[in-house]
Amino acid sequence: MRRFFTPSTFVSVAIIAAVTAMVAVANLRSRESRASYGRQANWRPMGTRGAGTSRADLGARIVELRAAVAKQSEDVAAAVVLADALVRQTRITGNTGLAIEAEGVLKRALANDVSNYDANRALGSLLLSQHRFREAVAIGEKNRDARPYDPINYGVIGDGYLELGDYDKAFEAFDRMMSLRPSSASYARVAYARELQGNLAGAIESMKLAVDATPPDDPEALAWHHAQVGDLYLRLGRMHEAESEYIAASHAFPGHPFAMTGYSRLLAARGEPGAALALLQELATTAPTPDLAARTGDLLAQIGRRDEAERQYALAEAGWRTDAPEPKNLARFLADHDRKIPEAVAVAAGAAAERHDIFTEDALAWAYFKAGRVAQAREAIARALRTGSKDADIRAHARAIEAAAGQAAAR
């Protein structure tokens, strides 16, 4: 079966990429302070000296750690590092089965030691990556109560609330995290909070601090951070700076999906759809995702290859339904492409009943708009605009909805 994972929503929050390095280093410090861990301290966390995160390093380490965990299931330290490596591998290959494996690894470790703090903390981050936000908040709060001065717990809590649309609680958690320990993980969260509030310049400033704070032995996280800076520059129309960041990301980790996807968007914005398409097609051979299929379809449609575009759209739709279920993305995709609009409304409404983040509200607004339900679309888009985000799609949807409302009032 073709495996899918959506880079743009792997904790769009995409902040999991920033937190993994900090979790790993914090785990190491915690274990080294407790002699009772004995040999478990020998497992170097990913992204630390001697345990890099290049593509080759990740592959080799996963093989080594799988063998260790199979041999000694009570080795919690090995289980935690293996789960981290599997999540990173999920991010760069699109294989969601690896994240499921990571959960199994952690839960087997916890079966031997249900109160193990390191494994429970790693589980919180993993639940975020699987979009199980309420569960992540619950375990994050449990871990916070156990160790209120560990900044990682506030990151997990904040990420969960962010994706659920409770921004006040999310930003409060991020502030606490930052006050406890400035780091690549906390800087990345500040950057995303600023982006959500429309402060793109401030977001770039914070994400650059995240780049600077990323350990040199963690090229995977370094590439992710550079790609995020590139995305922010691209949103501001600063093409040259965006290109430099995508190149830096690719230099740190050749072929990183976030760098390649970002550079493809840059090429498309420059009026080079053919080059953008070639880059996405290359990426699809190693890291297929629903988002990638949808983008590829759009580029194929742009250059008149409609039959090929439809095949990519079918892949995207199937991926968001099965391999990487993401209701808001599915609803948005259906509405964008005028496919199955009644279903788009139903899917978006179901998602909005559980989550109130601005992107879910935007998907609902756009589905309502395409269904001709303008009054409801206006209500939903107002909620999507509530943080002050300058997201181009949300703003474009708002303009279209308001124009339709004005036309209806003029009749």
LINGI-V89334 format. One record per residue. OMEGA is omega as a letter, one per 30 degrees, with the letter a starting at -180 (999 if undefined). Layout:
omega
OMEGA
OMEGA
This chain:
omega
l
a
a
l
a
a
a
l
l
a
a
k
a
a
l
l
l
a
a
a
a
l
a
l
l
l
a
a
l
a
a
l
a
a
a
a
l
a
a
a
l
a
a
l
l
l
l
a
a
l
a
a
l
a
a
l
a
a
a
a
l
l
a
a
l
l
a
a
l
a
a
a
a
l
a
a
l
l
a
a
l
l
l
a
l
l
l
l
l
a
a
l
a
a
a
l
l
l
l
l
l
l
l
l
a
a
l
l
a
l
l
a
a
a
a
a
a
a
l
l
l
l
l
l
l
l
l
a
l
l
l
a
a
l
l
l
a
a
l
l
l
l
l
l
l
a
a
a
l
a
a
a
l
l
l
l
a
l
l
l
l
a
l
l
l
a
l
l
l
a
l
l
l
l
l
l
a
a
a
a
l
a
l
a
a
l
l
l
l
l
a
l
l
l
l
a
l
a
a
l
l
l
l
l
a
a
l
l
l
l
a
a
a
a
a
l
a
a
l
l
l
l
l
a
l
l
l
l
l
l
a
l
a
l
l
a
a
a
a
l
l
l
l
a
l
l
l
l
a
l
l
a
a
l
l
a
a
l
a
l
l
a
l
l
l
l
l
l
l
a
l
a
l
l
l
l
a
a
l
l
l
a
a
l
a
a
a
l
l
l
l
l
l
l
l
l
l
l
l
l
a
a
l
a
a
a
l
l
a
l
l
l
l
l
a
a
l
a
a
l
a
a
a
a
l
a
a
l
l
a
a
l
a
a
l
a
l
l
l
a
l
l
l
l
a
a
a
l
l
l
a
l
a
a
a
l
a
a
l
l
l
l
l
l
a
l
l
a
a
l
a
a
a
a
l
l
l
l
a
a
l
l
l
a
a
a
a
a
l
l
a
a
l
l
l
l
a
l
a
a
l
l
l
l
l
l
a
a
a
a
999
